[in-house]
Amino acid sequence: MMYVSNTFNINEDRTNEWLMWMKQSFIPEIQKNEIVKNIIFTKVLVEEEMGGNTFSFLIQVPDMDALEAFEQTYSNNYLPMMTAKFEGSFVTFRTYLEEV
């Protein structure tokens, strides 16, 4: 299995709104993607020096081809949805993982 781990740090003043949006809009939209096998959404319990709240969003796909296909969809469709709604209120980075 392959995974895309997206880590988000959200400004404290937008965290509750962002969490509600993630649960009601963003995650359900990604779950419609047939490539996605599972999603794990967690809060990082380590305080960041920059402040805010940090969350990890782990998306499971079956193989590298699926990972590449999902990444195209994510970059072109999903991330722009978040940016349009929360621009300037979050930072993010991605990590690609393989189950061993």
Backbone hydrogen bonds, N-H to C=O, Kabsch-Sander energy under -0.5 kcal/mol:
donor,donor_aa,acceptor,acceptor_aa,energy
2,M,61,V,-2.6
3,Y,97,L,-2.7
4,V,59,I,-2.2
5,S,3,Y,-0.5
5,S,95,T,-3.2
6,N,4,V,-0.6
6,N,57,F,-2.4
7,T,5,S,-0.5
7,T,93,F,-2.7
8,F,55,F,-2.8
9,N,91,V,-2.5
10,I,8,F,-0.5
10,I,53,N,-3.1
11,N,89,S,-2.7
14,R,11,N,-1.7
15,T,11,N,-0.8
15,T,12,E,-0.9
18,W,14,R,-2.7
19,L,15,T,-3.0
20,M,16,N,-2.2
21,W,17,E,-2.3
22,M,18,W,-3.0
23,K,19,L,-2.3
24,Q,20,M,-2.5
25,S,21,W,-2.9
26,F,21,W,-1.8
27,I,22,M,-3.0
29,E,25,S,-1.9
30,I,26,F,-2.1
31,Q,27,I,-2.5
32,K,28,P,-0.8
32,K,29,E,-0.7
33,N,30,I,-1.6
36,V,33,N,-1.2
37,K,60,Q,-3.3
38,N,60,Q,-1.0
40,I,58,L,-2.7
42,T,40,I,-0.5
42,T,56,S,-3.0
44,V,54,T,-2.7
51,G,48,E,-1.6
53,N,10,I,-2.4
55,F,8,F,-2.8
56,S,42,T,-2.6
57,F,6,N,-2.7
58,L,40,I,-3.2
58,L,56,S,-0.5
59,I,4,V,-2.7
59,I,57,F,-0.5
60,Q,38,N,-3.1
61,V,2,M,-2.7
67,L,63,D,-2.3
68,E,64,M,-2.5
69,A,65,D,-2.3
70,F,66,A,-2.9
71,E,67,L,-2.6
72,Q,68,E,-1.8
73,T,69,A,-1.8
74,Y,70,F,-3.3
75,S,71,E,-2.8
76,N,72,Q,-2.2
77,N,73,T,-2.7
78,Y,73,T,-1.2
79,L,74,Y,-2.8
81,M,77,N,-1.0
81,M,78,Y,-0.6
82,M,78,Y,-1.5
83,T,79,L,-2.7
84,A,80,P,-2.4
85,K,81,M,-1.2
86,F,82,M,-3.0
87,E,83,T,-1.4
89,S,86,F,-2.6
91,V,9,N,-1.8
93,F,7,T,-1.7
95,T,5,S,-2.3
97,L,3,Y,-2.5
99,E,1,M,-2.5
